[in-house]
Amino acid sequence: MWDYVDRIELPVAPRLGGRRPYLYALGRRGVSAVAASNGNGTRVVQRRRLDRMDDLFVDHDLKAALFWANLANFVRDSRVTSWTWTSERDIRTQKRRVKDPKADKWLRVLPDAEFKVHYPDGAVQWAFLEIDMGTLTLNRFRQKMRAFDLYAGYLQRKGGEDAEAGFDVYVLTLSKGRLEQLRQATLREVSHGQWANYYFGTFDMLNPDAFSYGWLFTDGKPYGLLYAEAFADDSASDASAQETDNLTAGVQ
């Protein structure tokens, strides 16, 4: 494609057969074109060396990208006034940490992405996205959930705009069985969350028809992704209208 876009064919295990969808990435000549369109003051545009990544890492990043694409499409037809997305790469540079008084140590706060949604009534939804590929131990996962909860508490105590936001954590994983393991692990570590709400879904949620509703709260009940305020009335989205209590579902 004239070196503006590279097309990568991801390998498939011989025992599985078939082929996987092509992966498209920024090409050599595309770097200068994207940099010019971004203008001055933006981050340096660089190509990702996909040949140096393992398949699991690529799949992980693609899941995050697909979540972003679904969210962008979903808010387009809503009453959301604005929204932002921050990638794991940018979060990592902030080196966020929170003190765990229970263990008397600092915990790293590093979700796979985060997004903020602003609603017409002034409400703000701040959410972390955690993508689980089944490789993380349950103990490590529990520690991550504890770090997220403590960080949400830190923001509440800090005050300011962030303290007014409803804080959610969305966990995507590969199967219903793994989802239940993670949900139970979260319940054991932070119960229903002292400072944050925790929701779980499988990768099937990345289907556009399933994306908006069906996120399981720690109590096993389904909720929508956005608050009901995102829609003009209950008929606009019956599924998401059931999310009315999302702000306080797990934070008492």
Secondary structure, DSSP 4 states (H G I P E B T S, - for coil): -TTTEEEE-----TTT-S-PPPEEEE-TTHHHHHHHHH-TTSPPP----GGGS-HHHHHHHHHHHHHHHHHHHHHHTS---EEEEEEHHHHHHHT-EEEETTTTEEEE---SEEEEEE-TTS-EEEEEEEE--S-S-HHHHHHHHHHHHHHHHHHHHH-SGGGGSEEEEEEEES-HHHHHHHHHHHHHHHTT-SS-EEEEEEGGGGSTTTSSEEEEETTS-EEESS-GGGSSSGGG-HHHHTTTTTTTSS--
